[in-house]
Amino acid sequence: VIVSDWYIANPYKTGVAWTSALEVAVRAFSLFWTLNFYLAAPNPTPHTVHLLLKLLYMSGRFINENLSIYFSPYNHLIGEVAALFLIGYLFPGFQDAQQWQDSAWELLIEQVDKQFHKDGGTVEQATFYHHFTLGFYLQCVAMVRINNGRVPASLTDYIERALEFSMSLTRPDGTLPWIGD
């Protein structure tokens, strides 16, 4: 019921739910989990499964058409590209899935040196955005590795430095300082 109600109240490309490609991307990550948990629950209905898949497909279309290449080409772009990659990767039966997967993976690789300094810190110089960006990269790389795919050394080098940067920032009690916005 919740998914149906949301779908009816938020028509594709209409209203606040369809104004930010990053918000659509973050919602897609939630939809991945929702679909998996729903399929593991007793008696999932075909209608709800279809609706979740439809929302993921529409998210992929929207993200692909609205990438933040010129506006906020940092955490926004990486979040969008990561979601687009995973939609294409996880749902190869979707129309355009292979194109989404290939172009998004290429952008993730191409962008990594624009997202992180050589020391591993994010170019946005804020702890939250550092982990936001790093988390998107980690999810995509994990998916590729889990499925025995190849991850370029240039990408893993930046990710390893970003993880080391995170470890260096972490206080003994496990918290992080709030740096930046």
LINMO-V608558 format. One record per residue. N is the residue number from 1. PSI is psi in whole degrees, -180 to 180 (NA if undefined). D_FIRST is the distance of its C-alpha to the first C-alpha in whole Angstrom. Layout:
n | psi | d_first
N | PSI | D_FIRST
N | PSI | D_FIRST
This chain:
n | psi | d_first
1 | -43 | 0
2 | -46 | 4
3 | -45 | 6
4 | -46 | 5
5 | -43 | 6
6 | -44 | 8
7 | -44 | 10
8 | -40 | 11
9 | -14 | 12
10 | 70 | 14
11 | 148 | 16
12 | 129 | 18
13 | 22 | 21
14 | 129 | 20
15 | -178 | 20
16 | -28 | 21
17 | -12 | 18
18 | 36 | 21
19 | -23 | 24
20 | 121 | 25
21 | -33 | 25
22 | -41 | 25
23 | -38 | 22
24 | -40 | 20
25 | -47 | 22
26 | -39 | 21
27 | -37 | 18
28 | -41 | 18
29 | -41 | 20
30 | -38 | 17
31 | -34 | 15
32 | -50 | 18
33 | -42 | 17
34 | -47 | 13
35 | -46 | 14
36 | -45 | 17
37 | -39 | 15
38 | -42 | 12
39 | -26 | 15
40 | -13 | 17
41 | 161 | 15
42 | 135 | 15
43 | 54 | 14
44 | 140 | 12
45 | 143 | 11
46 | -35 | 13
47 | -47 | 10
48 | -40 | 8
49 | -46 | 12
50 | -43 | 13
51 | -43 | 11
52 | -43 | 12
53 | -41 | 15
54 | -43 | 15
55 | -39 | 14
56 | -43 | 17
57 | -47 | 20
58 | -36 | 19
59 | -45 | 20
60 | -45 | 23
61 | -47 | 24
62 | -47 | 24
63 | -47 | 25
64 | -35 | 28
65 | -10 | 29
66 | 33 | 29
67 | 141 | 31
68 | 55 | 32
69 | -36 | 36
70 | -25 | 38
71 | 120 | 36
72 | 60 | 35
73 | 37 | 36
74 | -112 | 36
75 | -33 | 33
76 | -52 | 30
77 | -45 | 32
78 | -40 | 32
79 | -43 | 28
80 | -47 | 27
81 | -38 | 30
82 | -45 | 28
83 | -44 | 25
84 | -44 | 26
85 | -50 | 28
86 | -35 | 26
87 | -48 | 23
88 | -39 | 27
89 | -44 | 28
90 | -22 | 25
91 | 68 | 24
92 | -15 | 27
93 | -12 | 26
94 | 141 | 24
95 | 135 | 27
96 | 4 | 29
97 | -45 | 28
98 | -40 | 31
99 | -43 | 33
100 | -47 | 30
101 | -50 | 31
102 | -48 | 34
103 | -37 | 35
104 | -43 | 32
105 | -44 | 34
106 | -43 | 38
107 | -40 | 37
108 | -44 | 36
109 | -47 | 39
110 | -34 | 41
111 | -16 | 39
112 | -39 | 40
113 | -10 | 43
114 | -13 | 42
115 | -30 | 40
116 | 140 | 42
117 | 167 | 45
118 | -28 | 48
119 | -4 | 48
120 | -12 | 44
121 | 147 | 43
122 | 149 | 40
123 | -19 | 42
124 | -12 | 40
125 | 41 | 41
126 | 134 | 39
127 | -41 | 37
128 | -49 | 34
129 | -31 | 34
130 | -51 | 36
131 | -31 | 33
132 | -52 | 31
133 | -47 | 33
134 | -41 | 34
135 | -40 | 31
136 | -45 | 30
137 | -45 | 33
138 | -40 | 33
139 | -41 | 29
140 | -46 | 30
141 | -41 | 34
142 | -43 | 32
143 | -43 | 30
144 | -45 | 33
145 | -41 | 36
146 | -32 | 33
147 | 21 | 34
148 | 28 | 37
149 | 170 | 37
150 | 131 | 40
151 | 122 | 40
152 | 143 | 43
153 | -35 | 45
154 | -38 | 45
155 | -47 | 41
156 | -33 | 41
157 | -47 | 45
158 | -42 | 43
159 | -42 | 40
160 | -42 | 42
161 | -38 | 44
162 | -38 | 41
163 | -42 | 40
164 | -39 | 44
165 | -43 | 43
166 | -44 | 40
167 | -38 | 42
168 | -32 | 45
169 | -23 | 43
170 | 129 | 42
171 | 163 | 43
172 | -28 | 45
173 | 5 | 42
174 | -3 | 39
175 | 167 | 38
176 | 147 | 39
177 | 147 | 41
178 | 101 | 39
179 | 132 | 41
180 | -167 | 40
181 | NA | 37
